[in-house]
C-alpha cells in the first residue's frame, strides 16, 4: 500500500484542475505550501520532505509544473527518497527560461537522476516548457516520457476533467 501526495505548482491547483479532482475523488493528500504565490525553493523542498516523512506508508508523488521542479530540487539536496515508490511528473515548468520573478529562486532546474521510477508527461505545445526541454528533463531524471499532443500545460485550461490518461499512468507507478 502507498499514499499519494499531490504536489501542485505555482499558485496552487484550483477546483477545475485534475490534481484537485484526484484529491477529492480518490482521497489523495495535497502537500500544502505556506506561500503559493511567492514560492521559496528551500521552503517548498522542506515541506515536501516533511510530507514524505509524515506519510504513514511509502508514497507516490504526483507533481505538476513547479511541483516537478521541487521534486528535482529535493532529490538534488539529498532528500530521503527511500520511501518514494514512484513519481508522475506532469508539465514541469522550465523555470530557467520563465520570465516570472517569483520563480527565479528555483533556478537552475536540477538535472539529476531520480532514484525511483518516474513518468514525465508533457504537452507538445506547453507554454511553460518547450518540448525539447521536457525531453531533456526526462532524459536527465531517468523518466519515461509521454507526450500529449495539444495538451498545453496539462492544467485546468487543458480541460482534462479527471484526466483518465493520467490515472492510467499513475496506476503504472502506484
Buried (B, 14 or more C-beta within 10 A) or exposed (E): EBBBBBBBBBEBBEEBBBBBBBBEEEEBBBBEBEEBEEBBBEBBBBBBBEBBEEBEEBBBBBBBBBBBBBBBBBBBBEBEBEBBBBBBBBBBBBBBEBEEEBBEBBEEBBEBEBEBBBBBBBBEEBEBBBBEBBBBBBEBBBBEBBBBEEBBBBBBEBEBEEBEBBBEBBEEBB
